[in-house]
């Protein structure tokens, strides 16, 4: 069995530290992206709700006067 090279072990260790740091950055970026997607989904749902409310209100504004004038 050969003796491990200390320089090689140092390089491997530094590479592992770099990869761990890079992984943390990617994890944080993924969390931020998930938050953004969730915000966009909520906002788009609110826009859809607003659109339906406006359609219903406009429909009632047209239909109710016809019914009440009978």
N, C-alpha and C positions, 0 to 999 in steps of 0.2 A: 504494500500500500504506500502511496506517495504522500509526502508531507504537503499540507495545503500552503499555497503561496499567500503570505500576508497581504501583498499588494492586490492580488486578485480578490481576496476576501473583502478588503476595503472598498474596492470598486463595486463589488456585488452589494455590499451594505449601503453604499451611497446611492446606488441605483434603486434599491428597495425603498430607501427613504424618499427619493424623488418620486417614485411611483405611488407611494402612500400619500404624499402631499398632492400629487396630481389627482389621485382618486378622491381626496377630500374636496378639491376644487370642483371636480365634475359632479360630486354628490351635492354640493351647495348650489351649483348652477342648475341641476335638475330640480332641486327643491324650489328655486326661484321660478323656473319655467312652469312647474306644476301650479304654483301660486298664480302666475299670470294667466294660465289657461283657465283656472277656476274663476278668476275675476272676469275674464272675457265671457265665459259661459253664463255667469250670473247676469252680466250686463246685457247680453243678447236675449236672455230670458225676460228681462225687464222690458226691453224694447218690444218684444213680441206681445207681452201683456199690455203694454201701452197701446200698441196698434190695435189689438182686439177691443180694448176699451173704447178707443176712438171710433172704431167701426160700429160697435154696439150703440154708442151715444148718437152717432149720426143717423143710424137706422131708426132709433127711437124718436129722434127729432123729426124724422119724416113721417113715421107711422102714427105716432100718438095724435098729432093734430087731425089726421084723417079720421081716426076712430072717435075722437072726442067731438067732432063737428057733426056727427050723425044726428 
